[in-house]
Every structure is written in structure tokens, then in C-alpha cells.
Amino acid sequence: MVVHIGREVAKNMGVSFGGSLLRPHAFVMRRDGKLTEDGRKVQDAAEAAGAQLIEKGEMSQSALEAVKRPLIGFEDLVRRYNQAYEKTRSKSSNP
């Protein structure tokens, strides 16, 4: 959906769509408000992909893979989402 919107915006503005750079569960890149070592690697890869897009008009598959690689396992991700949901739900006046 996000990529589709990007393509449509580019089309409507009369510019070429350079591609998408999506980072799943980006919140995992930080701990205590600071980038983790893995977060820094992802940020560096994103900057490199952007430079490639500017210089070559496209981003390499290896740069895209470096940006989107999982930083935690699926089970841990689900656990974190469930904890956040329960925390929000417990604060809600409509349980």
C-alpha cells in the first residue's frame, strides 16, 4: 500500500518513482532513546541506498536487504506488540 501511494504521488507530480525504502518495526532500532549498534547499521545502509539512488537512479538489492533485515525474531516482535497493546488497553476507559 505504501509503495502504491508513493508511485501515485510520483505519477501525479510528473516525476519518476525511484523505489521504496521500507524499514519494518523501526522502533527496534532504538533503546533508551539511542540508536543501537544494529540501528546504526540500518541507518548507514539507508543512507548508502539514498546515495545510490541519487548517483545511479536506483538502489541496489543488497542495500535494500540491509535496510529491511529483521532486527529481532518474529516471536519477540509479537511479544512486544502484545505488551504494548495490553499497556494501552489497561489505560483505556473502555476495556
Residue pairs with C-beta under 8 A, 6 or more apart in sequence:
2 20
2 22
3 20
3 22
6 17
6 20
7 17
10 16
10 17
10 18
11 17
18 53
18 57
18 58
18 59
19 53
19 58
19 59
19 64
21 46
21 49
21 50
21 59
21 64
21 67
22 67
22 68
23 29
23 42
23 46
23 67
23 68
24 68
24 70
25 70
25 71
25 72
25 77
28 36
28 38
28 39
28 71
28 72
28 77
28 80
29 35
29 36
29 38
29 39
29 42
29 43
29 71
30 36
30 39
35 43
36 71
38 71
39 71
41 66
42 66
42 67
42 69
42 71
45 63
45 66
45 67
46 67
48 63
48 66
49 59
49 60
49 63
49 64
49 66
49 67
50 59
52 58
52 59
52 60
52 63
53 59
70 77
72 80
89 95
